[in-house]
């Protein structure tokens, strides 16, 4: 699950914790049998939608000015059914963008489609890896058009909402760690109200906000691009999209990379996956504290993990008693500090702000952790990301409805893994009273025609624990697992580590995964 920095319904700023060819067009007789809104199987509905998209293609234009995506990247739309069981019913439009391959016509191998995770993340920035000349992607971009998209409900693709965005970001929120049963009752009420808000503001979309539908959308995009088979790079939640696509459309896959893997086991989607996350976050939080202690000469926060933790607890207690700058309480602190266990690139910035605060500069912390109420576009995007995260996870699978179970599981976990546990619980609690019908996740498995899939994972990832990669590797026969040992940054393919970068390039350019799984040493640790 990719980081979605967002205020949870109950007040925590927390992680979301998340085909053989363009299908032949149906015959005229087949089309005529589909009266408006007639029900067909979702599989058949997806075939119909893909055939129509293959015929229509994509009308590529310069991107709308307010999207912030400059030429030569182009944007377009792909039309999909809201409900695949009703291919002639209501339609929604999905935003897509692309940049052509930088190599010759002979070098081109098709389109590489990307999803960064979430649920709720936009992939539209992907083509900027070419325009920004990102050195890790120079070789791949010679062979592939880079294609991004906003999944259903996200950004420009029929966006959903659950609460007024300005209300959503208002701070300070309630401390996610409850002091009493009364605190828990307040949080439960907020979670139920958030679920109701999703129904009020986005009710028609909610039953269709599922991973299998996003996968069907992805296959329609493939067809609209004129691609016989899909090349796909999924990171974080994008790996679950990959897992389900490989299950539903095994013979439509050409190349597929799953980077930082959501555990695809039905038993883990999504309640158990979030509990696993809490344990992994605590591990990675301690890794960061060890690093801060090792660099005490730069940060002056203590030369042992215990001393750094004491500074954290002191800061948390201060913010609880009197929110810093009137706006940064414990919930906002978690929202800011959680980026350190997520991404190594946040280690220095987070430690620097923390260090400044301890030295007496509170403004740096307020600037970093407080919401900006003037950033209405950013706040709309944050609220939308949280709404999609909630809608997909709550609709994808059955969640416990018994508060006793939630309370018991999270109270127990909090004892040993306090950093994220309660914040994550309140973020997900709307699923306990979810107003849309909850589905059963598909059984992820190897279908006929699935080529070798490349899986990339660090052993100490907080958001998607390592066991998820092992599980997908078992389920996808012929897959290869690249393990980055003793590292934990989320999203491995975007980091400089030649051992990994070269294997990713080789796979995308040749399809070769190597004879055996590989373990790589970690990428360089950040320097203060």
C-alpha positions as CSV (number, residue, x, y, z in Angstrom):
1,X,0.0,0.0,0.0
2,X,1.4,3.3,-1.1
3,X,1.5,6.2,1.3
4,X,-1.6,8.3,1.1
5,X,-0.9,11.1,3.5
6,X,-4.4,11.9,4.6
7,X,-6.5,12.6,7.6
8,X,-8.4,9.5,8.6
9,X,-12.1,9.8,9.3
10,X,-11.5,9.7,13.0
11,X,-8.9,12.3,13.1
12,X,-5.5,10.6,12.5
13,X,-3.3,11.9,9.8
14,X,-2.2,8.4,8.8
15,X,-1.2,6.1,6.0
16,X,-3.6,4.5,3.8
17,X,-2.0,1.9,4.8
18,X,-3.0,0.2,0.3
19,X,-5.3,-11.2,-23.1
20,X,-4.5,-12.3,-26.3
21,X,-4.8,-9.1,-28.2
22,X,-7.1,-6.2,-28.4
23,X,-10.3,-8.2,-28.1
24,X,-12.1,-8.8,-31.3
25,X,-15.2,-6.7,-31.6
26,X,-18.5,-8.4,-30.7
27,X,-20.7,-9.3,-33.7
28,X,-23.7,-7.2,-34.5
29,X,-26.0,-9.9,-33.2
30,X,-24.1,-10.0,-29.9
31,X,-24.3,-6.2,-29.6
32,X,-28.1,-6.2,-30.3
33,X,-28.7,-8.7,-27.5
34,X,-27.4,-6.1,-25.0
35,X,-30.4,-3.9,-24.4
36,X,-29.7,-0.8,-22.4
37,X,-28.7,-1.7,-18.8
38,X,-29.1,-5.4,-19.5
39,X,-27.1,-7.6,-17.1
40,X,-24.3,-9.7,-18.5
41,X,-21.4,-11.3,-16.6
42,X,-18.7,-8.9,-15.6
43,X,-16.3,-10.9,-17.7
44,X,-18.4,-10.5,-20.7
45,X,-19.1,-6.8,-20.0
46,X,-15.3,-6.2,-19.8
47,X,-14.8,-8.0,-23.2
48,X,-17.5,-5.7,-24.7
49,X,-15.9,-2.6,-23.2
50,X,-12.4,-3.6,-24.3
51,X,-13.6,-4.3,-27.9
52,X,-15.3,-0.8,-28.0
53,X,-12.1,0.8,-26.6
54,X,-9.9,-0.9,-29.2
55,X,-12.1,0.5,-31.9
56,X,-12.3,4.0,-30.5
57,X,-8.6,4.3,-29.5
58,X,-7.5,7.4,-27.6
59,X,-7.8,10.9,-28.9
60,X,-4.4,12.3,-27.6
61,X,-4.2,16.0,-27.1
62,X,-2.1,18.4,-25.1
63,X,-3.0,18.0,-21.4
64,X,-5.4,20.5,-19.8
65,X,-3.4,23.5,-18.4
66,X,-4.6,22.9,-14.8
67,X,-3.3,19.3,-14.8
68,X,0.3,20.6,-14.5
69,X,1.5,18.1,-17.2
70,X,3.6,19.8,-19.8
71,X,4.2,19.0,-23.5
72,X,5.4,16.7,-25.1
73,X,3.3,14.5,-22.7
74,X,-0.2,14.1,-24.1
75,X,-3.5,13.3,-22.3
76,X,-6.7,11.5,-23.3
77,X,-9.7,9.6,-22.0
78,X,-10.8,6.0,-22.0
79,X,-14.5,5.3,-21.5
80,X,-15.5,2.3,-19.2
81,X,-18.8,1.1,-17.8
82,X,-19.4,2.1,-14.2
83,X,-20.8,-1.4,-13.7
84,X,-19.2,-4.1,-15.9
85,X,-22.4,-6.2,-15.5
86,X,-24.2,-3.4,-17.4
87,X,-21.8,-2.5,-20.3
88,X,-24.6,-0.4,-21.9
89,X,-25.4,1.4,-18.7
90,X,-23.7,4.4,-17.1
91,X,-20.2,5.2,-18.3
92,X,-17.3,7.0,-16.7
93,X,-14.2,8.4,-18.3
94,X,-10.7,7.5,-17.1
95,X,-7.8,10.1,-17.5
96,X,-4.7,8.7,-19.2
97,X,-1.5,10.3,-20.3
98,X,1.6,9.2,-22.3
99,X,4.9,10.0,-23.8
100,X,6.2,8.1,-26.8
101,X,9.3,6.0,-26.6
102,X,12.6,7.9,-27.0
103,X,14.3,5.3,-29.2
104,X,13.7,4.4,-32.8
105,X,10.6,2.8,-34.2
106,X,12.5,-0.5,-34.4
107,X,13.4,-0.3,-30.7
108,X,9.8,0.3,-29.6
109,X,8.2,-2.6,-27.6
110,X,4.8,-1.0,-26.8
111,X,3.4,0.9,-23.8
112,X,4.5,0.5,-20.2
113,X,1.5,1.3,-17.9
114,X,2.1,2.3,-14.3
115,X,0.2,2.4,-11.0
116,X,1.9,3.9,-7.9
117,X,-0.4,2.4,-5.3
118,X,-2.9,3.7,-2.8
119,X,-5.6,2.7,-3.3
120,X,-6.1,6.3,-4.4
121,X,-2.8,7.2,-6.1
122,X,-2.6,8.9,-9.5
123,X,-0.2,7.5,-12.1
124,X,-0.2,10.6,-14.3
125,X,3.2,11.8,-13.2
126,X,4.8,8.6,-14.7
127,X,5.7,10.1,-18.1
128,X,7.6,12.9,-16.4
129,X,10.3,10.3,-15.6
130,X,11.1,10.7,-19.3
131,X,10.8,14.5,-19.5
132,X,12.9,14.9,-16.3
133,X,15.5,12.5,-17.7
134,X,15.4,10.2,-14.7
135,X,18.6,8.2,-15.2
136,X,17.1,4.9,-13.9
137,X,14.5,4.9,-16.7
138,X,16.6,6.0,-19.7
139,X,17.1,2.5,-21.2
140,X,13.5,1.5,-20.6
141,X,12.1,4.7,-22.1
142,X,13.9,4.0,-25.4
143,X,11.7,0.9,-25.8
144,X,8.4,1.9,-24.2
145,X,5.8,4.6,-24.3
146,X,5.3,5.6,-20.6
147,X,1.6,5.6,-19.8
148,X,0.0,6.8,-16.6
149,X,-3.7,6.9,-15.6
150,X,-6.0,7.9,-12.8
151,X,-7.9,4.8,-11.6
152,X,-11.7,5.0,-11.3
153,X,-12.7,7.4,-8.5
154,X,-9.2,9.1,-8.5
155,X,-8.3,12.6,-9.5
156,X,-9.7,13.3,-13.0
157,X,-11.4,9.9,-13.3
158,X,-14.9,10.4,-11.9
159,X,-13.5,11.4,-8.5
160,X,-15.3,10.4,-5.4
161,X,-15.5,12.2,-2.0
162,X,-16.6,11.4,1.5
163,X,-16.4,14.7,3.4
164,X,-15.8,18.4,2.6
165,X,-12.0,18.7,1.9
166,X,-11.5,21.8,4.0
167,X,-13.2,20.0,7.0
168,X,-11.1,16.9,6.2
169,X,-7.8,18.7,6.7
170,X,-8.7,20.8,9.7
171,X,-6.4,20.5,12.6
172,X,-5.7,19.6,15.3
173,X,-7.5,16.2,15.2
174,X,-8.1,14.0,18.2
175,X,-5.2,11.9,19.5
176,X,-5.5,8.5,17.8
177,X,-4.3,6.7,21.0
178,X,-7.4,6.6,23.2
179,X,-7.1,7.4,26.9
180,X,-10.6,6.0,27.7
181,X,-13.6,4.2,26.5
182,X,-15.2,7.6,25.9
183,X,-12.4,8.4,23.5
184,X,-13.1,5.2,21.6
185,X,-16.8,6.0,21.4
186,X,-16.0,9.4,19.8
187,X,-13.7,7.8,17.3
188,X,-16.2,5.1,16.5
189,X,-18.9,7.8,15.9
190,X,-16.5,9.7,13.6
191,X,-15.7,6.5,11.6
192,X,-19.4,5.7,11.1
193,X,-20.1,9.3,10.1
194,X,-17.3,9.1,7.6
195,X,-18.8,5.9,6.1
196,X,-22.2,7.7,5.9
197,X,-20.6,10.7,4.2
198,X,-19.1,8.4,1.5
199,X,-22.6,7.0,0.8
200,X,-24.1,10.6,0.7
201,X,-21.5,12.1,-1.6
202,X,-20.5,9.1,-3.7
203,X,-23.1,6.4,-3.2
204,X,-23.5,5.4,-6.8
205,X,-19.8,4.7,-7.2
206,X,-19.1,2.9,-4.0
207,X,-20.3,-0.7,-5.0
208,X,-18.1,-0.4,-8.1
209,X,-15.0,0.8,-6.3
210,X,-13.2,-2.5,-6.3
211,X,-9.8,-3.9,-7.3
212,X,-11.3,-6.3,-9.8
213,X,-13.1,-3.4,-11.5
214,X,-9.8,-1.4,-11.6
215,X,-8.2,-4.4,-13.2
216,X,-11.0,-4.6,-15.8
217,X,-10.4,-0.8,-16.4
218,X,-6.7,-1.5,-16.9
219,X,-7.6,-4.1,-19.6
220,X,-9.8,-1.7,-21.4
221,X,-7.0,0.9,-21.3
222,X,-4.7,-1.8,-22.8
223,X,-7.2,-2.3,-25.6
224,X,-7.6,1.5,-26.2
225,X,-3.8,1.8,-26.5
226,X,-3.9,-0.7,-29.3
227,X,-1.8,-3.1,-27.3
228,X,-2.3,-6.9,-27.7
229,X,-0.7,-7.5,-24.3
230,X,0.0,-5.5,-21.2
231,X,3.3,-4.3,-19.9
232,X,2.7,-3.1,-16.3
233,X,4.7,-1.7,-13.4
234,X,2.8,-1.7,-10.1
235,X,4.1,-0.4,-6.9
236,X,2.6,-1.0,-3.4
237,X,-1.2,-1.4,-3.9
238,X,-0.3,-1.4,-7.6
239,X,1.1,-4.9,-7.0
240,X,-2.4,-6.1,-5.9
241,X,-3.7,-4.7,-9.2
242,X,-0.9,-6.7,-10.9
243,X,-1.8,-9.9,-8.9
244,X,-5.5,-9.7,-9.8
245,X,-4.8,-8.8,-13.4
246,X,-2.4,-11.7,-13.7
247,X,-5.2,-13.9,-12.2
248,X,-8.1,-12.6,-14.4
249,X,-6.1,-12.0,-17.6
250,X,-3.0,-14.3,-17.5
251,X,-2.8,-14.5,-21.3
252,X,-3.0,-10.7,-21.7
253,X,0.3,-10.1,-19.8
254,X,3.6,-9.5,-21.6
255,X,5.8,-8.1,-18.9
256,X,4.8,-7.4,-15.3
257,X,6.8,-6.0,-12.3
258,X,5.4,-6.1,-8.8
259,X,7.4,-3.7,-6.6
260,X,6.8,-3.7,-2.7
261,X,4.1,-6.3,-2.6
262,X,0.7,-6.3,-0.9
263,X,0.1,-9.8,0.5
264,X,-2.5,-11.2,-2.1
265,X,-3.9,-13.9,0.2
266,X,-7.6,-13.6,0.5
267,X,-7.3,-13.9,4.3
268,X,-5.1,-10.8,4.4
269,X,-7.3,-8.5,2.2
270,X,-7.7,-6.1,3.9
271,X,-8.2,-6.3,7.7
272,X,-5.3,-8.6,8.5
273,X,-3.0,-6.7,6.0
274,X,-3.4,-3.5,8.1
275,X,-2.6,-5.3,11.3
276,X,0.6,-6.7,9.7
277,X,1.4,-3.2,8.7
278,X,1.4,-1.9,12.3
279,X,4.0,-4.5,13.2
280,X,6.2,-3.6,10.2
281,X,5.9,0.1,10.9
282,X,7.2,-0.3,14.4
283,X,10.3,-2.2,13.1
284,X,11.1,0.5,10.5
285,X,10.4,3.3,13.0
286,X,13.1,1.8,15.2
287,X,15.5,1.5,12.2
288,X,15.1,5.2,11.6
289,X,15.7,6.0,15.3
290,X,18.9,3.9,15.2
291,X,20.1,5.9,12.2
292,X,19.2,9.2,14.0
293,X,21.1,8.1,17.1
294,X,24.1,7.1,14.9
295,X,24.1,10.6,13.5
296,X,23.7,12.4,16.8
297,X,26.5,14.8,15.8
298,X,24.1,16.2,13.2
299,X,20.8,16.0,14.9
300,X,21.4,16.2,18.7
301,X,18.4,14.0,19.5
302,X,20.3,11.4,21.5
303,X,23.0,8.8,20.8
304,X,20.8,5.8,21.4
305,X,17.5,4.6,20.1
306,X,16.0,4.9,23.6
307,X,17.0,8.5,23.9
308,X,15.5,9.4,20.5
309,X,12.3,7.6,21.5
310,X,12.3,9.6,24.7
311,X,12.4,12.8,22.7
312,X,9.6,11.5,20.5
313,X,7.4,10.7,23.5
314,X,8.2,14.1,25.0
315,X,7.2,15.9,21.8
316,X,4.0,13.8,21.6
317,X,3.0,14.6,25.2
318,X,3.7,18.3,24.6
319,X,1.6,18.3,21.4
320,X,-1.2,16.4,23.2
321,X,-1.3,18.9,26.1
322,X,-1.0,22.1,23.9
323,X,-1.0,21.5,20.1
324,X,2.1,23.1,18.7
325,X,1.3,26.4,16.9
326,X,-2.3,25.6,17.9
327,X,-2.6,23.0,15.1
328,X,-0.1,20.2,15.5
329,X,-1.3,17.5,17.9
330,X,-0.3,13.8,18.1
331,X,-2.4,13.0,15.0
332,X,-0.6,15.6,12.9
333,X,2.8,14.4,14.3
334,X,2.1,10.9,13.2
335,X,1.1,12.1,9.7
336,X,4.4,13.9,9.4
337,X,6.7,11.4,11.1
338,X,5.3,8.3,9.4
339,X,7.1,9.3,6.2
340,X,10.4,8.3,7.8
341,X,9.5,4.6,8.2
342,X,7.9,4.8,4.7
343,X,10.8,6.3,2.7
344,X,14.5,6.6,3.3
345,X,14.3,9.9,1.3
346,X,12.4,11.3,4.3
347,X,15.0,10.3,6.9
348,X,17.0,13.5,6.7
349,X,14.1,16.0,6.3
350,X,12.1,14.5,9.2
351,X,15.1,14.3,11.5
352,X,16.1,17.9,10.6
353,X,12.6,19.3,11.5
354,X,12.6,17.2,14.7
355,X,16.1,18.5,15.6
356,X,15.1,22.1,15.0
357,X,12.1,21.7,17.2
358,X,14.2,20.3,20.1
359,X,16.6,23.2,19.6
360,X,13.7,25.7,20.0
361,X,12.4,26.3,16.5
362,X,8.7,25.3,16.6
363,X,7.8,27.0,13.3
364,X,9.7,24.4,11.2
365,X,7.5,21.7,12.7
366,X,4.3,23.7,12.2
367,X,5.2,24.3,8.5
368,X,5.9,20.6,8.0
369,X,3.1,19.0,9.9
370,X,0.1,21.4,9.8
371,X,-2.4,21.5,7.0
372,X,-2.4,24.4,4.6
373,X,-6.0,25.6,4.4
374,X,-5.1,27.9,1.5
375,X,-4.1,25.0,-0.7
376,X,-7.6,24.1,-1.7
377,X,-6.5,22.0,-4.7
378,X,-4.1,20.0,-2.5
379,X,-6.7,19.5,0.1
380,X,-9.2,18.2,-2.5
381,X,-6.6,15.8,-3.7
382,X,-5.9,14.6,-0.2
383,X,-9.5,14.1,0.6
384,X,-10.1,12.3,-2.7
385,X,-7.1,10.0,-2.0
386,X,-8.4,9.0,1.4
387,X,-12.0,8.5,0.0
388,X,-10.7,6.1,-2.7
389,X,-8.4,4.3,-0.2
390,X,-11.4,3.7,2.1
391,X,-13.9,2.9,-0.7
392,X,-11.6,0.3,-2.4
393,X,-10.5,-1.4,0.8
394,X,-13.9,-1.4,2.4
395,X,-15.7,-2.7,-0.8
396,X,-13.1,-5.2,-1.8
397,X,-13.6,-7.6,1.1
398,X,-15.7,-8.4,4.2
399,X,-14.5,-6.6,7.3
400,X,-15.2,-7.4,10.9
401,X,-18.4,-5.7,12.1
402,X,-17.8,-6.5,15.8
403,X,-16.3,-3.6,17.7
404,X,-15.1,-6.1,20.3
405,X,-12.8,-7.7,17.7
406,X,-11.4,-4.4,16.5
407,X,-10.9,-3.3,20.1
408,X,-9.2,-6.5,21.2
409,X,-6.9,-6.8,18.2
410,X,-5.7,-3.2,18.2
411,X,-5.4,-2.9,22.0
412,X,-3.2,-6.0,22.0
413,X,-1.1,-4.8,19.1
414,X,-0.7,-1.3,20.5
415,X,1.2,-2.7,23.6
416,X,4.2,-3.7,21.5
417,X,3.7,-1.7,18.3
418,X,2.3,1.7,19.4
419,X,3.6,4.0,16.6
420,X,0.9,3.3,14.0
421,X,-1.6,0.9,15.5
422,X,-4.5,3.0,16.7
423,X,-4.1,5.6,13.9
424,X,-4.4,2.8,11.4
425,X,-7.4,1.3,13.2
426,X,-9.4,4.5,13.0
427,X,-8.5,5.1,9.4
428,X,-10.0,1.7,8.5
429,X,-12.9,1.6,10.9
430,X,-15.4,3.0,8.4
431,X,-15.2,-0.5,6.9
432,X,-17.0,-1.9,9.9
433,X,-20.2,0.1,9.0
434,X,-19.7,0.3,5.3
435,X,-22.9,1.2,3.4
436,X,-22.0,-0.7,0.1
437,X,-22.0,-4.5,-0.3
438,X,-18.6,-5.9,0.5
439,X,-17.2,-8.4,-2.0
440,X,-15.1,-11.5,-1.8
441,X,-11.5,-11.1,-3.0
442,X,-10.4,-13.3,-5.9
443,X,-8.0,-16.2,-5.3
444,X,-4.7,-15.0,-6.8
445,X,-3.2,-17.8,-8.8
446,X,-1.3,-18.6,-12.0
447,X,-3.6,-18.9,-15.0
448,X,-2.8,-20.3,-18.4
449,X,-0.4,-18.2,-20.4
450,X,1.0,-16.1,-17.6
451,X,4.6,-15.2,-18.4
452,X,7.3,-14.8,-15.7
453,X,6.5,-11.9,-13.4
454,X,9.4,-10.0,-11.7
455,X,8.8,-9.3,-8.0
456,X,11.0,-6.7,-6.2
457,X,10.9,-6.3,-2.4
458,X,12.9,-5.0,0.5
459,X,13.0,-7.1,3.7
460,X,12.2,-4.3,6.1
461,X,9.4,-2.5,4.2
462,X,6.8,-0.9,6.6
463,X,3.9,-0.5,4.3
464,X,4.0,-3.8,2.6
465,X,5.8,-6.4,4.7
466,X,8.2,-8.8,3.0
467,X,5.9,-11.8,3.5
468,X,3.6,-10.4,0.8
469,X,6.3,-10.7,-1.9
470,X,7.0,-14.3,-0.8
471,X,3.3,-15.1,-1.0
472,X,2.9,-13.6,-4.5
473,X,6.1,-15.5,-5.6
474,X,4.5,-18.8,-4.5
475,X,1.2,-18.0,-6.3
476,X,2.7,-16.9,-9.6
477,X,4.6,-19.9,-11.0
478,X,7.7,-19.0,-12.9
479,X,8.0,-15.6,-11.2
480,X,11.4,-14.4,-9.9
481,X,11.9,-12.6,-6.6
482,X,14.6,-9.9,-6.2
483,X,15.1,-9.3,-2.5
484,X,16.8,-6.1,-1.2
485,X,18.2,-7.3,2.1
486,X,18.4,-5.1,5.2
487,X,16.6,-2.3,3.5
488,X,13.1,-1.0,4.0
489,X,12.3,2.0,1.7
490,X,8.9,1.5,0.1
491,X,9.1,1.4,-3.7
492,X,12.4,-0.3,-4.6
493,X,12.5,0.2,-8.4
494,X,12.7,4.0,-8.0
495,X,15.9,3.8,-5.9
496,X,19.6,3.7,-7.0
497,X,20.8,0.2,-6.5
498,X,22.6,-1.2,-9.6
499,X,22.0,-4.8,-8.5
500,X,18.3,-4.1,-8.8
501,X,18.2,-1.5,-11.6
502,X,20.1,-3.7,-14.0
503,X,17.8,-6.6,-13.5
504,X,14.7,-4.4,-13.9
505,X,16.1,-3.0,-17.2
506,X,17.0,-6.5,-18.5
507,X,13.6,-7.9,-17.7
508,X,11.7,-5.0,-19.4
509,X,14.0,-5.0,-22.4
510,X,14.4,-8.8,-23.0
511,X,11.8,-10.5,-20.8
512,X,14.6,-12.5,-19.1
513,X,14.2,-13.0,-15.3
514,X,17.3,-15.0,-14.7
515,X,17.7,-18.6,-13.6
516,X,17.1,-18.1,-9.9
517,X,15.9,-15.6,-7.3
518,X,18.4,-13.0,-6.3
519,X,19.3,-11.2,-3.1
520,X,20.9,-7.7,-3.4
521,X,22.7,-5.7,-0.8
522,X,20.9,-2.6,0.4
523,X,21.0,0.8,-1.4
524,X,23.0,3.5,0.2
525,X,21.8,4.8,3.6
526,X,20.9,8.5,3.6
527,X,23.6,10.9,4.8
528,X,22.7,13.9,7.0
